[in-house]
């Protein structure tokens, strides 16, 4: 993901509350989906289209609100950012200063999994599966207790894997790989434009539960090449894949179809090869005036749908 003016840790409280929550993400499309009895479905011709809740960072971001955005977008599978889940579970609110790290670590050590189970049920009852969780608890400065908590919470949420930025420290990928093996939950390592075909090799060799959370937009921007060969060679180690469109040579994020990322070819490959890992919409291009995150995620979903219907 690109650097944002709004930090991920403060995602919930600072999600552009202006404009009255973006009129709750456009009254027409949003309200009609919330009130509909039909459950969302974004399994399209055998390819699971999902969304990372980071895509809605410009909007109010409680767990309940994020669920409604997913329903409005007709998406039934998500990668859930840690902030909303922890807030739902009763974590102390983010505050500046070094004391917060100690406060949140203490809370995590004693946190009950009941609220995470409750959150999972709320989403599942609405037809949305949480396949991945990205907690802010898997860093080198986090305690072993926090890391154990992160895996236990992922299980409670029904996830197959957690996601985290790929550390430079090989000791940390070994540490996480060992914990992942212990908990039988995969770690999907995410990379930005530092991505190369060999970037994940060390981590993958350290544990069978170390895996890849590939971002095809970042890969294209960083390597100025197509990710098709990489995906084909590493499909058995990819647990989820972020979909966005960027230009070559560290280029900017673009609306889908306007950059150099071969989104159509990637989706066609997933359909042809019957890959089971989800294709996760990550909205990173600038939202046009008069639009909002929900409207733009809907556009991305339609792009995927049209592509998978045509191949």
Secondary structure, DSSP 4 states (H G I P E B T S, - for coil): ----SS-GGGTTTTS--HHHHHHHH-HHHHHHHHH-SSPP--EETTEEEEEEGGGGTTS---HHHHHHHHHHTT--EEEEEHHHHHHHTTPPPP-SSTHHHHHHHHHHHH--SHHHHHHHHHHHHTT-EEEEEE-S--STTS-HHHHHHHHHHHHHHT-SEEEEEPPS-HHHHHHHHHHHHHHT-EEEEE--TT--TTTTHHHHHH-TTEEEEEEHHHHHHHHSS-SHHHHHHHGGGEEEEEE-EE-TTTPPEESTTSSS--HHHHHHHHHHHT--SEEEE---SPPPTT--HHHHHHHHHHHHHHHHHH-
